[in-house]
Amino acid sequence: MTADQSSHSAAPSDETDRLARLFANLAVAAGALAMETFANANIESRLKNDRSPVTEADERVEAYLLRELEKSLPGVPFLAEESAASGGTLGADDAFLLIDPIDGTREFLARSADFTINVAFAEKCAPRAGAVYAPAQGRVWFAGARGFEAEAIPGRTLPAPQDWRLLRARPRPQDGLVALISKSHLDEETKTFLARQPIARSLPIGSSLKFCLLARGDADVYPRFGPTMEWDTAAGDAVLRAAGGATLDPQGAPLRYGKKEAGYRNGPFVAWADAAAR
């Protein structure tokens, strides 16, 4: 797919499935780079201008992904976290790639397995394809028209399709909701939202794994009222939408991508396993 082709019409389902497999394979391959740093006795980090941490793994994984994506999808513009932090700009906003090399860097630094590698393609304000890989867990979620989960060893490739599990978010349960909350960003607005819902239990989970747990039928709702960037959510959102869920803004509309006027920053959103449950 060229940048010109992708800017004129929504990618057909077979094309989004192909992109999803590409992203999953690249994320799994990049997982070996992340795990090299993760295995170090001391993981060095520094603070960026926004006071968020960055490690060697963030930079190595992003460089690898951008290099390989340029080979496979030449000319398609991209929005990548570390490039953006260094002053990089996006060339177009109708169709583009989104890369978060290590989502959950704080979890990574804390030696938690709750960090992910995220690659997505957004077009006409929506995530069309995405892959989320948790290398410390050896598990990948990926979606185009349909969403799948598979076990994958860092540095290897996707297993054969017969070893993929089709993702399907569950309907709203009658005995209370399972809520997923951020390990690092639990705020008063989230607490207020949860107090208004029939929550049976809340689970703190790091990174974009929360979208994947909704997509695989393990939970029901993930509210997020603090700021996130589009690269934080696009891949997980693609997986959740393909599984039948929804990520909605305060007006009840699907979360939009390509918000150039907002600096590609997301506002509040709530991700639901059951799109009709809100």
N, C-alpha and C positions, 0 to 999 in steps of 0.2 A: 504494500500500500504506500503510495507516495503522498506527500503533504497535499498536493493538488487534488488527487483523487479523494482523499478523506475529507476535504473541506466542502465537497459539493453534495454528498448524500450520506445518509447513515450507513455504517458498515453492515452488510448482510450478515445473517447469523453464522454462516459457515466461516466467514472471515473473522468474526469476533471469536469464534471457537479456536481458530488457528492462532490468533493473537494470544489468547489465554494460554494455550500450550507453549507458545514461544516464551511468554513471560514466566511461566512456571519453570521451564527448563533453565532459563537464565537465572532466576532467583535461587534455584537449587544449586546450580553451579557456583554462584556467588556465595552461597552459604559456607563453602570451605574457607573463603577469605575471612568471613566473620568469625568462624570458629578458631582460626589461627590466633586472632587477637584475644578471643574469649578464653583461650587456654593459657594465656600469659599469666605469670605469677602476679604481675602488677600491670593493670590496664591504665595507661596514661590518657588523660583527657584535658581539654581546655574549654573555657567558656566562650561562646560566640557573643555577638553584640546583643542578642536577645536574652542572654544569660542562660541559655540552654547548653548542655554539654555536647562535645563532639569528640570522637575517638578516631584512631587510625582506621578502625573497621568501617566507620561511616564513609570515610574518604576513599578507601580502597574499593569497597563494594560499589559506591556510586561511579567511580572511574571505570570499573569493569562493565557495569550495566550500560553506561552511556556509550562506551566503545562498541559493545556487542549490538546494542539497539541500532546504532548508526549503520552497522553492517547489514542488518536485517530490514530496517525501515529507514533507508536513507532520506534525509530531508525532512522527516517529520519533526516538528518542533517539540521541545520538552520543557518541563518544569521539574527541577530536581532540587532537593533541600539544600545540599551543601553548595551547589552552584549558585543558588539564589542567595545564600548567606554570604557568598563572596562577591555579590553584585551582579551576577548573571541575570539576564532578562529573557523573557519568553518571546519567541518570534511571531507567534500567532495564537489566537485564543478560540478558534472554532473547533479545531481538532488537534490534540496534543497528547504527549506522553507525560505521565507523572511518576516520579521515582522518589521513594523514601528509603534510603539504603539501610538504615537501622531505625526502625520505629520502636521506641522504648529504650532509648540510649541509657536512661537512668536505670532501667531494669537490667540492661546489659552490664553496666558498671557494678550493680549490686549482685551479679552472678545469678540472676533469675533467668529462667528459661522463657520468660514472657517478653521476648523481643522478636521482631519480624523484619523481613525484607519485602518491600512492596513495589510492585510495578503495575501501572494501569494505563489504559487509553481512554480518553474522554472525547466526546464528540457531541456537538449541539447541546451542550450544557449537562450531559449525562455521562456517567462511567459506562463504557460499552464492554470493556474486558479488563480483567485484573487477575493478579496472582499475589497471594500472601504466603510467605514461607517462614516457618519457625525452625531455624536450623538446629537449635539446641533440643528441640522436640522431634526432629526428623519428620515433620508433617507439613504438607502444602495444601492450600486451598486455591482453586482457580476457576474462573468462570468467564464465559462469553454469553451465548444464549442459554446454556445450562451450567450449573456449578458442580464441581467435584472436589473430593478430598482424597489424598493419597499419602502413603508413607514414602519418604524419599531421603536418602542419605546425603548429607552435604557433599558437594563436589561431584555427585553422580547426575543421572538424568531421571525423568519421570519413569515410573514403572509402566508396564503394558496397560492398555485401557481396561482390561478385565479386572485389574486390581484397583481401579478407581471406585470411589463410593459416591453415588449421586446425592447431592445435597438437597434437602427439603426442609425449610423452616416449619416449625410446628404451629398449629392453631392455638389461639389463646386458651390456656387451661382454666378449668372451672375452680380449681382449688388454690388459686393465687399465682402470681407471676414470680419468675426468677429474674431478678435485675442484675445487670452487670455494671459495675462502677469502676472508675479509674482508680488505680492504686495511688497515683500521684496528684490527682486533681479533683478531689471530692470537695465541692463547694456548697454553700448554703442553698443556692438555687436547686442543685441536685437533690439535696435533702428534702426541700419543700416539694419538689415533683414526686419523689418517692412516697412522701407522706400522703399524697392524694391518690395513690394507686394501691390496689390490693396486692401488696408485695408479700410473698411467702418467705423469701430469703434474698439476700443481696450477696454477690460474690465480687471481691476486688480482683480485677484482671488487668494486666498491662497491655499496652499497644493495640494494634488492630485485630488482635485475637478475639476481641469482644464481638466484632462483626461475624467472625467465623463461627463462634459458638452459637450465635443466633441462627446462622445459616444451617448448622448441622442439627438443630433441634434440641440444644442443651439449655437454652435460656429464652427469655421473652422480650426483654426491653433493655436498651442501653441509652440513658440520657447523657447528653454532654452540653453544658452551658458555658463552659470556659472556651477560650479561643483555640482553634485548631487551624491548620493549613490544609489546602486541598490535597496535597500529597500524603497527608496523614490518613485520609479517609477514602480516597478514590478506589483503591484496590479492594479493601474490605467491603465498601459499599457495592461495588460491582458483584462481588460474591454473594452478598446478602440479597440484592435485587434478583439475581438469577435463581436464588433458592425460594423466592416468593415473598421476601420481606420488603421493607421500605425504610428509607432514612428521610425524615421529614423535618422541615423548618418550622418555626413557630406558627406560620400560617397554614400548616398542613400540606404544603407543597413539597415535592421531592427536592432534596438538597441539590443545588445547582453548582456546576463546575465551569471554570473559565471566567471567574469574577475578577477580571482585570482591574476594574475600578476600585475593588476592595483589596488589592494587592494579593489576590488569591487566598484570602483568609476566610474561613467559614465562620458563620454566626452560630447561635445555638441550634441544636438539632436533637431529635430523639429517633433512635433506630429501633424498629419493631420487627419481631419475627413474623407476626401476623399483621399484614398490611391493613387489615380492617379492624384492628384492635384498639386504635387510638380513641 
